Amino acid sequence: MSKFYACSIFANPRLQQELIPILDNLGSTGFEQTDQKVIAYIPYNAISEEDLKQKIGFHVDASSVSIDILEPQNWNAVWEANFAPILIPNTVYIRAEFHDKTDTDIPEIIIVPKMAFGTGHHETTYMMLERMASYASFPDHVFDYGAGTGILSVFAAMRGAKHIVANDIQAEAIPNIREHFDCNAIPLIPETIHGDINHVPEDVFPLILANINQPVLMETRQAIYSRLKIGGTLLISGVLTENRVSLLKAYKELGLTLNYTKEKGEWSLLEFYK
């Protein structure tokens, strides 16, 4: 078992979006987010506390940052203790193995609670699953960009996808994605890739799912576009509603057509057609 820094930064959702890629680069293995703050969990041996404070201090006021050293413990047990099941009406019930099954006919996804993004609790994941459930039919070939826990990949397989490519820059996400296919008894074996979108073969997909932060959506929009099949659908979230106009303009300039949009809390979901 290892020590971790719990680095808490008081910041609004817009600033959190800017900070998450920075914290990723500092070695964060997971995040907790609220409307008021983001907590990054960074291995103690990855960086000194002094360097951590200095690097974060380039981006935010020091008074908004607190760093605690968390002694070794069973982090999965801690995560499980704070994981609550969630029902997305008419869509899916998301629970851990230790929760009771739902008594409805709604599909279930079992999540193994770990420090990876994408459990359905965040508004962006919630909206992605809700929109995916609305599709009358599902394409065979799907790319889950920045898959995190792989919950969108699991749901895509449940909806009928036959070949799924899922990538993530966090090495810990890759076994977690595969674990979720196993614990949900899905025979499909996803193609999992550790690395950014440049590590993903330049195949074309009829559906791309991208629940990822806005700076990455902007920086990699051309790579996303080149991997979307003509006639295909791009479903994205992780977009703050206040920043939606600039992202919408950039994606329309690529030649994409906006099909659908929805808001939940401070976040937006957008669906494009190529």
N, C-alpha and C positions, 0 to 999 in steps of 0.2 A: 504494500500500500504506500501511496506517495502523499507528500505535502502539496498543497495548492495555495496560490494567492487567490483571494476573492476580491477582485477589484471592482468597487462600486463607483459608478459615475452618474451623478445627477444630471440628466439631460433630457430635453424634449425629444419626441420621436424623430424629428428631422435630424437633430444632431446625432442621435443614436445610429441612424443610417450611415452617417459619415464615419462614426467611430468603429463600427463593427469590422470593416475590412482592416482597419489599423490594429485592432485587438487580435484579429486573426493572425496577422503578421507577427505579433508578439508571442504567438504560441497558444492562444486560447483554445481550450478543448470543449467549450460550451458556454452558453449564455442564458441568463434569465432577463426578461424585459418586462417593464411596466411602462405606463405613460410618463412616469417621473424619472426612471433610472434604468440603467443596464448594468448587470453584474457579469463580469467575465471571469472564468475559472482558468487560471494559468498555472501550469506545473511550476513548482518552486525551483526546480533545477534548470528551468529554461532561461531564466534571466534574474539578475539581482534586483532587490527591491528598489535600490537607488536608481538603477537604469530604467526600471519600469516607470517610476514616478517621473523621471526626466523625459522619457519618450511620450508619455501621456500628456505631460505638461506643455508640449509643443502645440497641443490641439485644444485643451480646455484649461480653465482656471483651476489652480491647485485646490482651492477651497471646495470644489465640487467633487473631489476624488477622495475616497477612503480605501485603504488596502489592508485587509486582514490576512493573516497566515492561518490556514486551516490545517490542523494536524492530521496525520494519516488516519483514515477511517474507511468504512465500507461505503463508498460514494453511491453505489447502486442502491443500497438500502436507504440512504438519505433521499435520493431522487424518488424512489418508490413511495416513501412516506409522504411526499408532497405532491404526488401525482393523483389527480382526480379524474374519474371517467367523464366523458363529454358526449352529449347527444346532439347531433346536427339534424334537426327535424327533417323527415322524409329523405334523408341522405345516408347516414351511417352513425353507428354507436361505437365510440372509441374507448377501449378499456385496457387495463393491464390484466395479466393472467390471474392475479389475486382478487380482482373485482368479480362480483356476480354478473352472470349473463343478463342481457335484457330480456324481458318477457314479451317483446314485440317481434314482428317479422322483419324489422329493419336489419340490414347487413351489419356485421360487426368487424372491426379491425382490432386486433390485439397488438398493443405496443409494449415493448420492453423499455421501461423508463431509463433513459441514460441522458448524458449531456449532449444531445444533438437537437437541432431545430426541426420542428415539424411534428407536432402531436395533435393538432386540431384546436388547441387552446388559443393560439394566436389568430387574430382576425384574418390574416392573409391566408393561412392554411385552411381555415374554416371556409372562406369564400371559394378557394380552389376546389375543395372537395364538393361543395354545394353545386358549383357550376358543372363539374365533371359528371355529377349524378344526373344532370338535366339532359345529357346527350342521349338521343334515341338509340344510337349505335356507336360503337367505339372502334377506332382504327386498329389494325393489327400491330403497327409499328409506332412506338412512342419513345420520345427522348425526355427524360426527367432531369432538367438542368439544375445542378445544385441540390441534390436529392435529400440531403440531411438524413433523417430517419428512414427515408424511402416510403413514407406513408402514401404519397401520391402514386408511386410506382405500384404499391400493393393494391390500391384502389383501382388503378388502371387495369391491372391483371384481373381483378374481380369483375370488372366491367367488360372484359373480353379481349384485351390486348394480348398478343401472342409473342411479341418480341419487344423487350424493354431495355433501353440503354439508360443507365443512371450514373451520374458522376458527382463527385464532391471533392473539394480541396482538403477536407479534413480526413486524415487516414482512418480515424476512429469510426467514421460514418460508413465505410465500406462493409465491414463485417456486420454492422448494425442493420444495414439494408438487407443483407442476405438472411440475417436472423429473423427479420420480420416476415420474409417470404416463408421461412420454415415454420414459425410459430402460428402463422395463419393458414397452414396446410395448403399452400399454393405450389403446385408442381413446377410451374415455370421458373427457370433459373435466369434472373436478370443479368445482363452484361454490365458489370460494375467497373467503373474507371476512377482511379484516384488521380485527381488533377483537375486543372481548369478546362474550359471548353476547347482549348487548343490541343488537348490530349484526346478529344473525342473525334473519331474518324469522320471525315467529311461526307457522311451519308446524308440522305434527305429523309425527313420524317413527315408524315401526314399530321402529326400532333406533337407539339413541343410544350412541355409544362415548365414554367420558370417562376418558382416562388423564391425570389432572391432579391437582395437589396438593390435599390435604384442605381447607385453608382456603377455596379457591375452590369446591370441591364443597359445602361447607357454606353459603357466602355466596350461591351461585347455585342452590340446590336447587329453589326455587320456579320459576325460569326454566327449569330442566331439565325439571321435572315438566310444566310447561305445554306443552312441545314434544314430549312423549312421547305417542304415540297410545294410546288405550284398546286393551288387548290387546298392547301393545308391550313391548319388552325394553330395559332400561337396563343396560349393562355398564360398571362403573367399577373403576378401580384408582388407585394413588397414595395408598392408605390405609395408614398404619402400623397393624399388627395391634393394638398397644397402644391405639390410638384408635378401633378399629373399632366398639366398642359405642356410643359417642356418635353416630357417623355413622349407624349402623344404626337407632338410635332415631329420629333426625331424619327419615330417609327413610321409615320405616314410618309416622310421623305424617302424612306427605303422603298416605298411602293406598297405598303400594307394598308388594308382597309379595316377600320374599327367596326367590329360586329356587335359588341356588347360591353357594357361597363356596369360596375356596381361598387358601392361604398359600404364600409362597415367601420365604425369608429373613425379613426383618422386615416384609414387605409383604403386604397382603391384596387380593384381587379379590372383588367382590360383583356379583351379577346379580339385578336386580329385575324384577318383572312388574307391569304396570299393568292 
